[in-house]
């Protein structure tokens, strides 16, 4: 569990997926990519919310791969919140139960999606928190990132990692598309913005522009030179 004042990040399930929770400034919480899959993970998550006095207000999805949706049913059961995602990732969501079978991972039946789909370029406002939604395909067809300009942070899912990038060998993945997403969206942000990815530690835009071996600001990354 990473404690960061206005947010916390909980690593969940067998894939060590980062479930990110942001405070909305008014007692609410936004839950991104709920990956809770065991009673102990749910106990930790619920206890973290109670200790802070935060009440979940929305479930927002960067994308719908198996490891990012394992807690969606529980969020509906516990808090009545259905997941919101970009329409382009609905097929990924629908494939998750099959992926669970292939990996041998237990999963509750997926709930219905929230009736309002996320849209590229929209501004989401919860309490005093505003987030920009940007479509960043390449890892998944409907992947998005959420940019918090006020706090200079990004909920980035599986697009850009510390020293790495998201996989492109899953259905709907494409290296050239992912490279363009990183260059077009993430590398246009100021260097000081912190990226909270779907796995592993956080990083900054500046660090990855300078030293990411796959995609960098100089255009010399392995996916840029070979693309």
Protein Blocks (a to p, Z undefined) as FASTA:
>chain_A
ZZehjaccddedjkopacddddehiopacdehiabfbfklmmmmmmmmmmnopacfbdcd
fblcfklmmmmmmmmmmnopacdddfklmmmmmmmmmmmmmnopacdddddddfbdcdeh
iacdehjbccdddddehjbmkbccdddfknopadekjmbcghiacdfkbghiafklmmmm
mmmmmmmpcfklccddfedjdddfklmmmmmmkbcfkopafklmmZZ
